[in-house]
């Protein structure tokens, strides 16, 4: 099956539908754009024309290319025959099923129907269709012209050749497609849940303020911290997605919604759109206090423990230190102080002379630590801004990354995607600084499993159980 020269019908002229129509037309397809609202398709094309004219004025597109693109988009008042239909209508199972019934009465047998659903089961959508094998998920991300990822989602009845044809077409459009099986949340919305969930649990346990959690995760390479990101998405939207994933997974405790977020929703503190969420707007997150100047750390005896990139960095900073490469922990001994990379244990559970610090994914920036001893001078000497938090397992970054890895491992174990697909989806769909299996390759599988096991022992529930694939 080849869709390279397919005639397209895009159903739904909202933000997503208009973006899909633009991308298809720019790739050379004739596109019919339909919406049930009178004048919506014409208005979407006019808005697109204004946007593209702006790009011409900036020298990013030629006037000829814009004219050719717009000439290929035809607003229509009724559903039209096509080789490929992409629907981008309301996220409602019954409404979409009704549309597919209309389309099947209109389309030739070989036509493909793609749904841009972000959360509804493709398998459930295909129920009742005469030819369920021709329905496939084609989940774009907003804004469609800029975001590279397309999740190609196969339901139980989707024909493999249909999924592959849509996959190949998305690639020809300049997108990065990934295959996914139709399970709750597909790839991105499923694997991303711990990014929000861990922050919410840290807040519920009063481990740190939102601005500290955000700063530590931005220092790890994320464009936005989880609290400011939830404020941007809207707590009502984020909470609804969490509840949907929780229910769709038969109330698996890993996806339990947060009382912290429910309280924000109940109060109407929905984030940027309401003027208040974790932060007040337009001000946003308050600036963190600058740390006080610290004297250079000194010790009579220094020992660098463990092996790997972090141990090498410690030794490069203090070349006079002894080395114990076979130690079962990574960090620095300075006279009576042990400064350890978190392994999932609280500092107090190791000994009274230990501080634990968070996983440093990048040089510099805010780094969480906990413990009764003076860790600040040593972390500052390494180029970090120390941020003290409550002494909890896995601190902030380490537990978040470990849980993202664990969720991705479960997705692979259950056949939702492969490792490469998980990496691409998270980097391109939500702009993560790395994919979960890229983080795993840089860290250590046994260390991730040990950290999750210790979180599991501490919280005593299903939330931190280790994926069989990872173990």
N, C-alpha and C positions, 0 to 999 in steps of 0.2 A: 504494500500500500504506500502511495506517495501523495503527499499533500502540498508539494512545492508550488503548484500552480492553482491551488484550490480557490474557489469562490467562497467568500466568507459572509456569514450573517452574524453580527454581534447583537445580542439581545440585552438591552439595558444601556442607557446612555449617560449613566452617572460617571463619577470620577474613574472607576475601574474600567467600565465599558468603553468610554471615550479613549482611555489610554491604550487599551487593547486594539481598538480600531486604528489608532495612530501608528502603533508599531507594525501592524499587519500591512497597512497602506504604504508605509515607508519601505517595507520589504517587497513591494510590488503587487500586492493582492488587491483585487476589487472587493470592496467591503460595503455591505449594506448594513446600516445602523438603525435599529428599531427600538422604540420605547413605547410603552402603553400610555404615557403622559403626552398629551397633545403638545407638539412643538419642542419636546425635550431633545429629540435627535438633532433638529435644526439648530437649537441653542448650543448643544454640545459641539457641533461642527464649527459654529461661529466662534465659540470660545477657543477651540483648538486653533483656528485660523489666526486669532489674535496672539496666542502664545507663540506659534511658529513665526509670525511676522516679527515678533520681538527677538527671536533667535536670529532672524535675517539681519535685523538692525545691529546686532552684536557681532555679526560676521561668523556665526556658528553654522548657519545653513545658507544655501543660495535660494534666491527667489524662485528659480526654476524648479528646484527640488521640492519646495513648499507647494508650489502650484500643482505639481504632479501628484504629490501626496493627497492634497485636498480633492483633486479631481477623481481620485479612486474611492473616496468615501461618499456614499449616497444615503442620505436620510430617507427612510421609507416608512409608510404609514401602516403597513401590514407585514406579517411574517413572509419571508421570501424563500424560495428554494435555494439551496447552497450545498457545497461539498463539505463544508465544515461550519458548524454553528458553535459559537462560544457564548454561553449565557453568563451574565454578571448582574443578576437581579437580586431581590431581597433574600436574605438568609432564612428561608422558610421551606421546610421539607414539602409541604402540601402544594405551595405555590410553584415550586420548581417542578414537581411531578406533573402538575397540570400543564405546564409549559411543554414538557417533554412529550406528553400525549398529543398536544397540538402539532408539535414538530414532526412526530412520527407519521402523522396523517398527511403531512406535506412533503416530506423529504424522500428522495430515492433511497433504496435499501443500503446502498454503499456509503451514504453520507455518515459523517462522524459528528457526534454531539459531545461537546466538552463543557464542563461546569467549572466555574471559577470559585466554587465554594471553598471557604477557609476552614469550615468546621463540621459540615454535615457529611455523614457517611456516603461515599459514592455507591457502595453496595445497596444502601437503603434507598437512595435516589433512583436506582435502576429497577427497583421492584415495580412490577406492573407494566414495564416496557415490553413491547413486542420483540425488540432486539436489544436486550441489555448489554450484549457484547460490544455495541458501538458507543457506549457511554464511558467517558474517561474524565478524570479530574485534570484541569489545567489551571493550577493555582498560581496566579501572578501576585506580586507584592507591590505595594503602593509607595511611590508613584511608578506606574508601569513602564514608562519610557526610560526611567533611570535605573530601576532595580533589575539586576541581572537574573535573579533566581526564578525558576518556574518549577514547582512541584508537579510532576506528572503522576497522578494518583490512579492506581488500578483498583477497581472494586472486584468483588468475587467473580462477577460475570464478565469483566472487561477482557476483550480479546487481546492477547499479547501484541499482535501486529498493529492494533489500533493504538495502544500505548506507545509502541515504538515509533509509529508514524508521527504522533503528536510530539514525542521527544525530539525526533529529527527536525521537525518543523520549527520548534522553539529554538533549537541550535542554529538553524538557518536565519532566524530573526535576530541573532546576536545574543541570545539569552544563554544561561547555563542551566540546562534542565537536569533534574535528578528524579529517578524513579522512586516512588513510594507506594506502600500498600495502604489501603483505606482502613486506617485505625484512628482512634480519637486523637485529634491534633495533628495528624499526619507526621511530618518530621519536625518542622520548626516550632510549632505551637506546643508540641509535646516536650521536646528536649529543652526548650527554654523555661519550662515551669520552675525548675529549681532556682533560676536567677532571681525570680521574685520571691519564691517561697522561703528561701534561706534568709533573705533580708527581713522578711516579715516575722520569721521566728526569732531572729536576733532582736528585733524591736520588741516583740512580745516578752522576751526574757530580759529586756532592758540591758542588753550587752553594750550598746553604743547608740549614739544619736544618729538620725538619718544622714546628716551631713558627713559624719565620720565614715559610715558604711559606704556612702557614695564615693567619697574621696579615695578610700582604699581600693575600690574596684575600678575607678578611673585610672589609678596608678598602675593597675594590672593590665591596662590597655583597652578597657571598655570605653566607648565614646560617652556613655551616660551611666551613672550609677543606677541601681535598681529603683531607688525611691524617686529620684527625679524622672526616671523613665515611666514609672507608674503614674506619676502626676501628669506627664505628657499624654500617655495613652488615655487616661481617665480611669479612675478607680471603679466606676460602675462597669465599664467595658472589661477591664482586667479581671475584676471579681466575677463577672458573668462567665468569662471564658474559663476561669479556674473551676467554677461550679459545674460547667458543662463537661470539662475533661474529667472531673471527679466522678460525676454521675455516669458518664460513658464508660468509665473503667470500673464500674460496679463498686464504687466507693472505696477504691484502693487508697489506703491511708497515706501513700506517698504524695497524693494530689489533694490532701485536705485543705480546704480554704482557710483563710486566716481571720481570726476574730479582730485583729488590728484593722484589716482592710474593711471588714464588714462594718465596724464602727465608723470609719470614714464615710462609707456609702450611706449609712443611716443618718449621719449628720449633714449629708449633702456636700461634704468636703471632697469634691471629685477631682481636684487637681487644677491644672491651668484653666480649664474651661469654666470653673466656678470661682476662680480667684484664690482658692485655698485647697491644699491637700496636705502632704507632709510639710510643704512650705507655703508661704504666702506669695502671691503674684500681683504685680510683675516682678517683685524683687528676687524671688527664687531662693535658693539655699543660702543661708548666712555663711559668711567667710569663716573658715576655721582660724583660731588664734595661731599666730606664728609662735613656734617653739622658742623658749629662752635660749640664749647662747650657752653652749656647753664647753667646758674645758676638755681638751683632748684626753681620751681615756688612757690610763696607764696601768700596767700590771707587771709584777715581778716574773710571773710565769704565764705564758700563753700556749695553748694547745688547740690546733684546728682538728676537729673530729670529722670522720666520715670521708666520703669521696663524691665526685661529681662536680658539676659546674659551680655550685654554690660554695663548696669546700675550696675549690680553686680560687674563687674570688676572695674568700676570707684569707687564704694564704698569701695572695698577691697584696692584700691590704696590710697584712702583718707578716712579712717574710721571715721575721725572726722567730716566729712561732714553731713549736714542735708539731709533728704530724702524727695522727693516729688514724690511718686510713681504714682500719678494720673495725672501727667503733660502730656500734649499732645506732648511733644518732649523728646528725649533721649539725655542726655549730662550732661554738668557741668556748673554751674554758679559760677564764682569766682570774688567776688566784682562786678565790673561793666561789666565783660565780660561773654558772653554766648558762650560756645563751644558746637555746636550741631551736632549730626549725620545728614547727609544730608537727607532731605525728598523730594528733588526735587526742592526746592526753592533756588534761589541765596541768598547769605548772605545779599546782599544789599537790597533785597526785604523783609527781616525780620526786621532788624533795623541796626543802625550804630554801635552797640556794639556787633555784632555777627560774629563769624567765623563758617564755616561749614566744617566738615571733612568727608572723604569718608568711605564707608562701610568696617570695619575691619574684614575680614573673618578669619584671623589668627593672633595670637599674633606676634608682631614685624614686622620689614620690612618697606619698603617705603609706606607712606600713604599720599594721596593728601588732601590738604585743601585750602580754599579760604576765603577771608574776610579782613576787614581793621584792625583787632585787632591781638594782639600777641598770636597766638595759639601755636607756636613752643615749648615753654617750657613745656606746659601741655601735648602735644602729645609725646614729648620726654620722659617725666616722666612716661608715660604709656608704653614705650619701642619701640615707633615707630620712624622712620626717616621722619620728616615732609618734604613734597614736595609741595611748593606753586604752584598753577595753576590758570588760569583765572577763575573768578567767574561765573560758568555756572551751569545750572541745572544738578544734579545727578553726578557731578564731573567725575570720571573715572570708578572705579570699580562698584559703585552702579548702574549706568545707564547700564553698560555692562551686569551685572548679571540680572538686571530686564528685559532687552530685550531678553536675552537667555531664561529666564523663560517664557516670553510672547510668544515667537516663539514656544516653546515646548507646551505651553497651546493650541495654535492654532492648532498644529499638532494633539493633542489628540482630540480637538473639532471636527476636520475634519476627524477623523477616520484613520489617517496615522499610528498611533501606540497608545499604552497605556502608562501610566505614567512610569511603570516599564521598558518598552521598551525604552522610551526616556532616562531614567537615565542610563541604561546599554549601550545604543548606544553612548552616549556622553563620558562616562568614558572609554569605551573600544575602541571606534573608533577614538577618538581624544585626549585621555588621559586627559580629564578634571578632576580636583580634586574632583568634585562631580557632580551628575546629577542635572538637572534643578529643579526637584521637591524635591530633597534633600535640595537644597538651599532654596527653598520656605518654607519648613518645619522649617528651622532654622531661617528664617527671619520672615515676617508677611505678609499675603496676602493683608491686607488692606494697609499696608505701601508700598508694591510693586505697587498696583493699583494707590495709591495717587501719587507716584513718576512718574509713566508713564503718568498720567493725567497732571501733571505739565510740563513734557517734551512736551507733546502734545500741551498744551496751549502756551508754549514758542515758539515752532517751527511752529505751525499752519499748519499742513499737516496730511497725512495719516500715516506717519512713526511710530508714537508712539501710535496709537490707541490700546486700551486694548482688549485683546482677550475676547470674551464672556465667555469662559470656566474659565478664571482667575477672571473676574469680578463677 
